[in-house]
Amino acid sequence: MNSAKLYVGNLSYDTSEASIRTAFEAHGEVASVNLITDRDSGRPKGFGFVEMGSADEAQKAKGALDGTQMDGRALKVDVAKELVPRAPRSGGGYGGGFGGGGDNYSGGNRW
């Protein structure tokens, strides 16, 4: 493991960044805590990321905290995977059957 970033899942919606930081600081320096929220509602999604000061500290925190209870939930702590950019989605909009092609939904008046 050469990453200091950890994924933290199965979080209670009541868990705060401060409580996550406190739990992880017991195992090393915490560089950042980022709990993920829904972009529309702003409500927590139940997971986040913790960046530790070093890969060794991240490994210690993972070993110590994975499966432990916080706010009534068993934490899932693992090494964060590298974000892989998604391929652009094709289609979208009103393609494929509604206008633009030679189908029955486009063109002039057929009635």
Secondary structure, DSSP 8 states (H G I E B T S, - for coil): ----EEEEES--TT--HHHHHHHHHTTS-EEEEEEEE-TTT--EEEEEEEEESSHHHHHHHHHHHTT-EETTEE-EEEE-------------TTTTTSSSSSSTTSSS---
